[in-house]
Amino acid sequence: MDMRHLALLLTPLLLVASIASGAGSRLKEVAALEGVRDNQLMGYGVVVGLNGTGDKRQTVFSAQALTNILNRMGVAVNPAAIQIRNVAAVMVTANLPPFAQPGTKIDIIAAAIGDATNLQGGLLVMTPLKAADGQVYAVAQGPIVTGGFVAGRGGNTQTLNHPTVGRMPGGAIVERAPPSIAPTSHLRLQLREADFTTAARIVQALNQHFAAPGSGNAVAVARAESPAVVAVDIPPGYLARPIEFVAEMEALIIESDHRQRIVINERTGTIVMGKDVRISPVAIMHGALSVEVKTLFDVSQPAPFSQGKTIVTPDVNVNARENRAQNIVLEKGATVEELVRALQAIGSTARDVIAILQNMRAAGALDAEIDIL
């Protein structure tokens, strides 16, 4: 089996995947331009048109918000004198992408903040969305899509998914461009995961690709400021074309490096490890001891017309069983595939493998970090 494409299913709850080494990734996947980032938006809105599933009387701010909207439209209403069930107060959130221009549509999410039970069929009225600086960057309005429903009445109901949170694709229109940094003659690349080796490889790839042809002492265009930042000077031939330079730079293939990890999710029994995890010579013995305590209740029935009483007598049985310890031996240079096959051969479950890996790490036979989710 080719180790570059190893994907073995040890048990229904255990998945061991191999990550190909040396395949390389685009620079776009490894690093990003400094300042080119999303901006989070948030706003308070009102959803109307609900079928009696909106906020109740105890939620006072939804009635206040509705009266404020009506007052701006010339309708004077006392918030204490109205009782509505078709309105719900929601918190609206969105991500504003970099370089978004006015008129661009973005997706939003609306979540009930009162005691509304269902936003199905509701209509979000005009809601301004603000960023951390307090400025309005987008305005949202339109029908809410919940992706779930509530059926039935009283205590006999059935709920599918989460009907108090809805999504609206393209539900907000950008009104102001975000503060994005346009490419200039000097760029800074931020690595998505700080690493000295990856930063050095990025610098080497950029200097080799953009070096002037035929020049023995080409001026370096990139230098590493830290394991997380690489500074890049646009070559003279690209000064008038910074966008083309960034596009060509992002297409370069970089062989990123990272620490070897084994990720364990004990709740689901999932284990993910890379092919390059080194295993030192080690012997593993694994056994199991199970103790079962079982109580059976016997009914003692007296003879007919006798003076006896029917009683229940417990019968407690204790059984102890210890399985024979299974052992495997891994020689020097053992691979992940050999480890998986060996653990599978002795009948280890996902929970057993988690304990074995932790013990191997403690014994120094596993050169990888173990992250438990």
N, C-alpha and C positions, 0 to 999 in steps of 0.2 A: 504494500500500500504506500502511495506517495505521501510523505509526511507533510508536504505543503498543503494537502487537501484533506487532512485528517479530521473527521467529524464522527466520533464514535458515541453511540448511545449505550451507556453502561447499564442503567436501570431506567424505568419510566420517569424517575425524578432526577437523574444525574446526566448532565450533558458536558462532555469534555470537548472543547473546540481547539483547533490548532491555528495559530496565526502565522501566516507565511512571513519568513524573514527575507530581507533583501528585495522584496517586491517594489518598495518605494511608493511614495504618495506625492501628489501634486503639492507644490508649495502653498497653494490656496487652502489645502486641508490642514497644513501644519502651522501656518502663521497667518496673521491678518494685519492690515494696515492700521496703524495707530489712529484713533479718531473715527474710523469707519465702524460704527456700532449702532445697534438699535437703541431706541429711547422708549421708556415705558410711559404710557398715558393712563389717566384715571379720571372718572367723572361720576357724578351722582345723577341718576335719571329716574324716570317714572314710566312704568309699563301700564298701558290701559287696554281695555277690551277683554279682560279676563272673564271667564264664566263663573263668577262667584268664588274664585279661588285666590283672590287677592288678600291684602293685609286686612286684619281685623281692627276693631275699635282700639285695642291696646297699642297698636302702632300709630302713634300720633304724627310722626314726621311725614308719612305718605299723604295724609289729608292736608297737612300744611303745604307740602310741595304742590299738590294739585290746586289748592286755592291760590297760591302764588302764580301759577301758570294762568289760571282763569282771570286773576286781577290784571295781568299784563295784557289780556285780551279784552278788557273792559267789563268783565263780569265780577261783581263784588259778592263774595261768599264768605260766611263766617265758618272757619274750620271746625269749630265746636258744634255746629248745627248740622253737619253732614255726616252721613254714615254710608260708606261705599264699600263694596266687596269686589269690584272689578278693576281695582288699581293696586299696584304693588311697587314699592320703592326698591330700586336695584342699584348695585354698584357696577359700573361699566369699566372694563379694562381693555387695553389694546397695546400692541407693539408697533412703534413708528419706525420703519426701516430707514437706513441712511440714504440721503439724497432723494427722499420722497418729495415730489413737487406738488404744489397746490392743485387740487383736482384729482389726485390719486386716491383710490379707494383701498381701505385696509379692513381686515377682519376685526371684530370685537367680540367680547364675551360679557354677558350680563348675568349677574347673580343676585338673587333676592336677599335683602338684608333685614326684612321684617319677618312676619309670620305667615307670609303667603305660602300656599301649599303647591301651587302649580303655575308656571308661566306659559303653558301651552296656549297658542293662539293669540298671545299678547302682542301689542304694538308699542315699541319704544318711541317716545316722543323726543323731540330735538334735545340732545344732550351734549354740551361742550366737554371736550376731553382735554385735560391739562397735564403738563409735564411737571417735573420737580421744581422748575423755575416759576411756576404759577401762571405761565402763558398758555393760551388755548391754541392747540396745534391741529385739532380735528373736531368735527361735529358728527355725532351718530344719530341715526333715526331709521326706523324700519321694523319689519316683523321679526319676532324672535323664533328661532328654531331650537326646540329643546332636545329632540332626539329621544324623548321618553313620554310616558303618559301615566295617568292615574285613572283606573276604572273601578266602578262600584260605588256604594254608598255605605255610610255608617261604619260598622266594624267589618264589613265584608268588602274589602277593597284589594286591588292588586296594583302595584307600582312597578313600572319598567324604567330602568336607568335612573337618572336624577333629574326630575322635572323642574326643580327650582333653579337650575342653571341653564342658560341658553346661549347659543352662538349665532352670529349674524355674519355670513361671508360678505365681504365688501360693504359692511353696514355703516362705515364712517368715511367721510370725505376729508382729506387733508386740506387745511386752510392756510398753514404756514410751514415753510420748509424747515427741517430740523437743522441744528447747528453741526453740520458735517465739515470735515477738513478735506479740502480738495488736494489732489496730488500736486506737489511742488518739486523743486529741484532736490530737495532733501526729504527722504522718507524714513520712517521707522516701522519696522516689522515687530509685532508682538507674537511670540510663540504661544500657542494654545496650552502647551505644557512645558514649563521651563526645564531645559536640559542642556548641559554644556556640549555634549557630543552633537546633538541636533543643531544647535546654534553654529558650531564650527562647520558642520557639513553644509548649512545654508550659505555661509560666507564663501566657502570654497566653490560651491556650484555657481553662485552669482558672479564671482570674480573670473571663473573659467569661461562662462557663457558670454559675458559682456566685455571681455578683454578685446582690445583693438587687434585685429588680425595682423600678424607679422611683426608685432612689437615685442621685443624681448623683455622690457621692463614696463609692462602695462600697469597703469595706475589702478589700484584696487577701488572698486565701486562699493564694496560692502565691508563692514567691520562689526564685530560683536561687541556691544557695550556691556552685556551681561548675559547670563544663560537664558534670559527671557526677552531680550531686545536686540535686534540687529539693525544698525543704521545703514542706509543705502543712499548713495549719491547718484542721481540720474546721469548717465554718460552724455557728453556734448551732443552726440547724434540724436538723442531722444529728448532734448530739452524742450523742443517745440511739440513733442508728441508724448506727454506724460501718461496719457491713458493707454496708448499702445505699449509703452514700456511696462506698465503695471500688468497688463494682460499677458505679455510675453514672460514676465517674471513669475507670475502665478502659475504658469503652465510647466515650469521646471519640475523635474522629478527629484524628490529628496528622499533619501533613505533615513527616516527618523529613527531615533533610538529612545528606549524607555526602560525603566526598571522592570524586571520580571515580576509578575504578580499572579497570584491565584485568588480569584474572587469566589467567595462562598456565600450563598444565601441559605442559611440553615432552615428558614421557614418553609421554603419550597424544595429544599434538597438539591439545589442547582450548584454545580461547580464548573468554573470556566478557567482554563489554564492555557498558557502558550506552549508552543513546541520547543522553544529555546530554554525552558526550565531545566536546569541541570540537576541530576540526581546522583548523589555519591553512593558508593557501595554500602548497602544496608540490608539487614535481615528484618523481616516484619513477621511477627506472630500475632494472630488475632483469634480470640475466642469469645464465648458469650456464656454468661450465667443468667438463668432465668428462674425466678421463684414465683410460683402460682399458689395463691390462697383461694380456695373455692368453698363456699358455704352452701349446703343443700338442706332444705327444710322438709322434714318428714312429718306427716300427719298421723297421730295416734288416735284411732277411732275405737271407742269401747263397743262391747257387744250390745245388741238391741235390748231395751228394757233393763239395762244395768244402771248402777248408780255412778258409773264413771263419767268423765268429761273428755271432750275432744280437745287435745292439745297439739301444739306444733313444736317439734324438737329439732334443733339445728344440728347438722352434721358437718363439721369443719374438717376439710382435707387440705394438707399442705404438701405440695410437690415441688421439689428442687431439681433442676436439670442444668447441667453444664456441658456445653458442646466442646468437642475436641478442638484444641487450638490449631488454626490453620497457619501455615508459614510459607513465605515466599522470600527469595533471595535475589536482589538486584545487583548485578556486577557493575564495574566501573564503566561509565559511558552509557548507562541505561537511558532510554528515551521515554517520552510521555506515553507513546503507544505501548511499550512494554509494561509500564506501570499500570496502565488501564487494563490491559489484558490479564496481567497477573492478579489484580484485585478482583476482576470479574471471574477469574478461574476459581478463587476461593469462596465465591458466593457473597462478596461484600455488598451491602446496600449503600445507598447514598449517605445515610447517617454514619455508617462505618467508615466510609472513605473520608468524610470530614474529620473524624477523630484521628484516622491514620495520618492524614496530611498534617494536622496540627502536631502530632507526636513526631513526625519526620522533621518538621521545621524546628521543633525544640531540640531534637537530637543533632541538628546541624547537617542533616543529609539532604536538605532541600534548599537550594539557593534561590529563594523567591520570597517576596513579601506575601502575607496572607491577609486579605481584606475581607472582613465579615460584614455583610450587609444586614 
